Amino acid sequence: MKKRIILIGFILILVFGMTACKRNGEKDNAKKEQSKDYVYRVEEISMPEGESVQNISQVIRIKDSIYAFGYDWSDEGDNYKIKFYEIMEDGTLGEQHLIEVEQETSYNSFAPAADGNLYCIKNKYYVSVENTEEYIDEYYLVKITLDGEELFSTKLNDIPQLQELYEENGYFNVYNLIAVDDSVYVSCMGAYCRFDSNGNFVSIAKGQDGQNSLDLDGASLLPISDGRVIATIYGETEMSLALVDMETFTIKEEYQLPGLSYNYSFYEGIGYDLYLTDSYGVYGYNLGDEAITKLMSFIDSDFAFSWIGNILPISEKEFYATYDDMETGKSVIAKFIKVDPSEVKEKQIITLAMAYSDWTVRMQVIEFNKSNETYRIDLQDYSALYSTIEDYSAGISRLNTDIASGKVPDIILLDSSMPIDSYISKGLLEDLKPYIENDSELDINNFMPNVIEAYSVDGKLYSLVPFYNIQTLLAKSADVGTTRGWSVKQACELWDSKPEGTEFLTGVDRENMLRNCMNMAGSQFIDWESGKCSFDSDDFIQMLEFINRFPEELGDDYFTDSYWENYDTMLRDGKALTSIQYLSDIRSFNIAEKGNFGEDITMIGFPAGDGDGSAIMPGLQLAMSAKSAKKEGAWEFLRSFLVDEYQEDIYGFPISIKRLEEMKVEATQKPYYTDEDGNRIEYDDTWYVSGVEINIDPMTKQEAEEFVQELYTFTQPYKTDESLFDIIQEEASAYFAGQKSARDVASIIQSRAQLYVNENR
């Protein structure tokens, strides 16, 4: 009998274990399935034809009606109007209500009154007639009808308790108002004042005067639908929410929000105490919950914006909100409606992970998802998912851990601090060169060959760099010649030949110089393909000796008035020899040459034993997983970064030779912008020298051609490796402190670095 019981127990354990495994597997698979639960559609609220209001930018509920309002600046002078429109059930705007605003007056912080009118703050600002040098700034709590009739007006400046605050703070400021039950609360200079419904002053709550008293400095109050009031409190490292007793202004209960709480904005919810928004969507939250609940995803909904505000819910599946139109830049009001999951088209999911948010990639994902009938990109922003106030690098750490453990997304937005060489040596990344070569609409010969080479290993292209910048050192050609690259010895000889007090670089201490040298020229000391290091070489020892010339730190006596007075001319006058530059286009080099230096310059680079101390800094660096099951779809997305349409509209140097040739021509012309009528308006590039503005002439054809030809010679990718840098900095400190020789610490660095490389290949 005992054996039978044991056997049955074993079977039950096995069954439940298998069920648990199945559930975990289902959960993992669910992550890869298309997310249909967070999709909304948007219906923009259009202005009535012929209306002159510039922006319908806010929405408010007054009794049983919802109103949109905005500002009309069409009148001449400083007068303007505030226009209110009722939003009808069919989404159109109904009858217009108008508030005429006088000159030197503004209305703000509208809150609905129970009788259908509005409380708000009126600010009058003007120069005194009696004393033309005295600026008058007056604030009033007013109750006003939708048609502008003032029902009462209480001058806040005349309230004795606020006069005392003014004398303590030296300024008078009113910046928030809420209405709760029969009271109105106004935020004034770090205190909340309570008024009755007729505008009579009742009391003031000022900071922490008790154990549970609410610290009002910086706190915002938000009334929610059940009559409770919630305070958002910003601490040094996190944000919390607190229920507030509005009679005593004390905190009842306080709640900590999960994750990067500073990223959220807060609104009254339906079905939840609050709606929260960040740059990725809308969430529901009940006070006391350990987690927030996702309600809407901008990415899943194919919304090409990263912010919505002024949320006003009308049901659990609908709300009004404002957002900024990407084309016009204007704020508009729209109705957001949840889409039934059954109506969302089924597509194959491709995962794209990034360690940090990137707007360019995000916009490409949205465009791809909207246009591709077969595939859909699931964008996973690890910084938004895992980073915290205490550890902003938690996102990239988690992504590296996932990749190292085999959980490789289909597409990765690489970061220069990732161990990319290790990924390659472990066979985690796909060779993209065959995809370009086999693409009927792309020709690999139309892309910068040196950029292809820089991000290739053994002829295989493991990452795609659609655009890039160049990081280098600039110096006068008269000092360093016209050929890029120099050794540490040559740099020291030039520096030693100059008058005492001449700086090699301005504003750079020893640690920053060590970091710059390693990021720009450190790859010469590691061969990731063979796994060999050479930190005990004479070149590295000379680099340490060169870095030791820089100050350990820049004291307060460095950035003197004299420094700033001479800052514009230090390179021109030879008081500084070189300048670190991040070149993003041809014009930036032209301005540096004719503005900063005032004569011919060379992209000489950081001193390096191999002569190449300049680096290609990728604007984006994308890779495909070698284990992806959807490589065809992943390539469909990646190729979108190479087509002309994308290459024509980037900030940086394009990988497209065609676009680079167009930029070369543009560099010989004056810059311009297009006005509202479509006219091309040219202007001059300018620079200031000792407070005097000088015009920068466009490049000549020869200058532009020479610069472009130089671009073809850069082949070293920019790399950062914090773990390796920590090893070098830690051991080099003994040399910088005079405790060991450069050769001794180089030997120790070689040993530790070699071990690090062996472990990470």
Secondary structure, 3 states (H helix, E strand, C coil): CHHHHHHHHHHHHHHHHHHHHHHHHHHHHHHHCCCCCCCEEEEECCCCCCCCCCEEEEEEEECCEEEEEEEECCCCCCCEEEEEEEECCCCCEEEEEEEEECCCEEEEEEEECCCCCEEEEEEEEEECCCCCCCEEEEEEEEEECCCCCEEEEEEHHHCHHHHHHHHHHCCCCEEEEEEECCEEEEEECCEEEEEECCCCEEEEECCCCCCCECCCCCCEEEECCCCCEEEEEECCCCEEEEEEECCCCEEEEEEECCCCHHHCEEEECCCCCEEEECCCEEEEECCCCCCCEEEEECCCCCCCCCCCEEEEEEECCEEEEEEECCCCCCEEEEEEEECCHHHCCCCEEEEEEECCCCHHHHHHHHHHHHHCCCEEEEEEEHHHHHCCCCCCCHHHHHHHHHHHCCCCCCEEECCCCCCHHHHHHCCCECCCHHHHHCCCCCCHHHECHHHHHHCEECCEECCECCEEEEEEEEEEHHHHCCCCCCCHHHHHHHHHHCCCCCECCCCCCHHHHHHHHHHHHHHHHEECCCCEECCCCHHHHHHHHHHCCCCCCCCCCCCCHHHHHHHHHHHHHCCECEEEEEECCHHHHHHHHHHHHCCCEEECCCCCCCCCCCEEEECCCEEEECCCCCHHHHHHHHHHHCCHHHHCCCCCEECEHHHHHHHHHHCCCCCEEECCCCCEEECCEEEEECCEEEEECCCCHHHHHHHHHHHCCCCCECCCCHHHHHHHHHHHHHHHCCCCCHHHHHHHHHHHHHHHHHHHC
